[in-house]
Amino acid sequence: MIEITINRTVSGKIQVFEISGHAFFANRGKDIVCAGVSAVSIGAVNAVHALTGVTPMLEHGDGLLRCEIPEKLPEDVSEKVQLLLEGMAVSLRTIEEEYANHIKITFKKQEVE
């Protein structure tokens, strides 16, 4: 199962997301759940960088993508980053609705900032 954790700040902004695991929906190379999650998440990271100039801190490997957004961005830049990340979250939730046996999303919110 693909497990996704989206961490929000106290103010509700997405600060970190982590995706780990494998969907096991189909054989390697034919797994549409894995391909969808990969396309949405990597596309969001690429869009953040290309459209806002922000370079997220990334950790990636087999079945892992962890993305952390730098703190203290200018408000106008932060708003653009958040819009892109919220779009990613909507797309991932749509995949989860259809393939709930293969993907689970958890949202966490910081208690203190």
N, C-alpha and C positions, 0 to 999 in steps of 0.2 A: 504494500500500500504506500502511496505517496502521502507523506505528512507535511503539511504546510503550517507554519506558525507565523502570524503577522503580529508584530509588537507595535503598539501605539503609545505615544507619550500621553501624559495626563491631559493635554489639550486635544488629543485625538489624532495627532499626526502619525503617519506610518514612519517609524524610525528604522526598523529592521524587519526583514522577512527571511525565513529560512525554509527551504524545500529539501526534503530528504526522502530517500527510498525509491522504490520502483512500483509501477502500477500493476504489473503482471496481468494486464488485460489481454495481451496477445504476445506472440513471439517477438524477440528483439528485432527492431527494424519495421515492425508492423503494428506496434502498440500506439494506437491513436490517442489514448489518454496521456501517455508519457510525452508524445509529440506535441499535443496541445498545451500541456503544462509547460513544457520547455519553450515552446514558441512564445507563449504569453509572457512568461517571466523574463526570458532573455530579451525579448522585444521591449519590455518595459524598461529594463536596465539600459539597453541601447538607446531608447528614446530619451530617458532622463539625461544621459550623457550628451547626445546629439542636440537636443532641443533646449537644454538649460545650461550646458557647460559644466554641470556638477558631475564629478567622478565618484561614484559610490565605492565604498570599500567592499571588495568581493572575496569570497572564499568559495572555491568550486572543486569538484572532483566527481568520481563515479557516484551518481545518485545524490549529489549535494550541490545546492546553490544557497549561499548566505550573502545577503546584501544589506549593508548598513549605510544609511544616508548621513553625511557629515552634519554635525550640529551647527547651530548659529548661522544659518544661511540668511541672506537678505530676504525680507518677507515676500517680495514679488517673485523671486526665484523659488522659494519654498512653496508658494502656492502652485506654481507650475509643476514642480516635482510631485506634490501631493495629488494633483489632478491625474497625472500619469500613473501613479501608484494605485490610486483608487480605481482607475480604469482596469488595471491589472487585477485588483481584488474582485471586481465585478465579473470579469472574464473567468477567473479561477472558480468563483462560486457557481457560475453557470455550468462549468465542467463538473463540479462536485454534485450538483443537482441531478445530472444525468448519469454519473458514474460513481455513486456514493460508496460502492463496494471497493473502489480502487483509489480514492482520494479523500482525505479528511483535512479540513481547514480549521485551525484554532486561532481565535483572536485573543490577544492579551493586552491589557492596559496597565501602564505603570501606575503605582500608587502615589509616588513622589517624584517630582521632576528635579 
